[in-house]
Amino acid sequence: MANTLLTIDMVTLESLAVLHGNLAFVKNVNRDYDSAFGKTGAKIGDTLRVRKPPQYTVRSGAVMSAQNATETYVSLPVTSQKGVDLNFSSVDFALKIDDFSDRFLRPAMSVLASQIDYDALSMTTSVANSVGTPGTTPATYQVWGDAQAVLDNALAPRDGNRTAILNPQAMARTVDGLKGLFQAGDAIADQYRSGVMSRAIDLKWAIDQNIRSVTMGTRTGTTLVTGNPATATATVNVDGLGGATQTVKAGEVITIGSVFDVNAETKATLTNLKQFVVTADAVGVSSEVPLLVSPTFYGPTSGALQNISALPVDGAAVTFYGTTTATVYPQNLIFHKDAFTFATVDLKLPRVSEMAARKVMDGISMRIWEGQDIVNDAFPVRSDVLYGYVATRPELACRVWG
């Protein structure tokens, strides 16, 4: 019996299944905002405001001190449109879906998924929290335990929604380093067969070839704060660079002498210096340079927003994580799903509805649109995903340097 010709619905569903299966990072971040886009009669444009939880201070004594509930937000722009365009014949559409998928869809959707995943992983450089030894591939329980402790100090819930994303080298070393460590026998057997951990030490694990790297700036000298940054600012001026052409690169992480982290709720000073990520490339002017950093400085007078024990002071030492001279370090990542948000949009369908289909799987919305070339008996097909992402609460993530 002849095969049933494939329909655009079948192609869309199979394409989406393949795409979904390859999104190692995106599958584990917050997806709660997809439905906000593209609603008929209630469109919000291309940007969504994602609310962050309000912060409060605790009263001492019996006298009431009411606080206003101030919600903050980050903007989630949905502006990245990616797709893979193919050309099929009527003979191709006569194949079984399994044959069609193996021959055409899997290669196409895999490369699309890889691009989306790579784009979303750019949020790694929004994360200041860092552990590990730059230049050494993570392999021990200690480094992952340190990363878990960072999330604990940031009050990330231990609710089964923490994930570790590793490059292949880090996964291989970590599997070897953690083999047999408090693992059930069947889990060890699965590790041995696949070379990849699925769940251990309260983390979901995934291997991802799209792990981002950070390239360090080129500089010498002892870097010091110059001036006294005010509270609610995100710029710190530093000097001590070795020359006017020396650089600091976006994604580098710094600490500042005597500026310690604080508990997010009690504001008690912790034992570790606060880490800040540089958010824009900077080139020295003489030996000085202003650095844009995140998070913003909120000192002891900032109430519920306080995130550091004290503001930076003139002459305080600035220490960079890792070395300089343009060294490149892989940035493995652990995170709670609420650290990042990813959203896709339902793209408009053409008037001739049988020529296109739009399907959604676990929040990923894809449109497949088929054209016609009667001269060459060909059917050009385009696939589209329109998406955006934002680091909603980057303090709930931690880089594990390799």
Sequence and secondary structure as in RCSB ss.txt:
>XXXX:A:sequence
MANTLLTIDMVTLESLAVLHGNLAFVKNVNRDYDSAFGKTGAKIGDTLRVRKPPQYTVRSGAVMSAQNATETYVS
LPVTSQKGVDLNFSSVDFALKIDDFSDRFLRPAMSVLASQIDYDALSMTTSVANSVGTPGTTPATYQVWGDAQAV
LDNALAPRDGNRTAILNPQAMARTVDGLKGLFQAGDAIADQYRSGVMSRAIDLKWAIDQNIRSVTMGTRTGTTLV
TGNPATATATVNVDGLGGATQTVKAGEVITIGSVFDVNAETKATLTNLKQFVVTADAVGVSSEVPLLVSPTFYGP
TSGALQNISALPVDGAAVTFYGTTTATVYPQNLIFHKDAFTFATVDLKLPRVSEMAARKVMDGISMRIWEGQDIV
NDAFPVRSDVLYGYVATRPELACRVWG
>XXXX:A:secstr
       HHHHHHHHHHHHHHT TTGGGSB TTGGGSS TT   TTEEEEEE        SSS        EEEE
EEEEEEE  EEEEETTGGGS HHHHIIIIIHHHHHHHHHHHHHHHGGGGGG   EES TTS   SHHHHHHHHHH
HHHTT   SS EEEEE HHHHHHHHHHHTTSS  HHHHHHHHHHS  SEETTEEEEE TT  EEE     S  EE
 S   TTEEEEEEE  SSTT EE TT EEEEEEEEEE TTT  EEEEEEEEEE S EE BTTBEEEEEEEEE  G
GGGGG  BSS   TT BEEESS  TT EEEEEEEEEGGG EEEEE     SSGGGEEEEEETTEEEEEEE  BTT
TTEEEEEEEEEEEEE S GGGEEEEE 
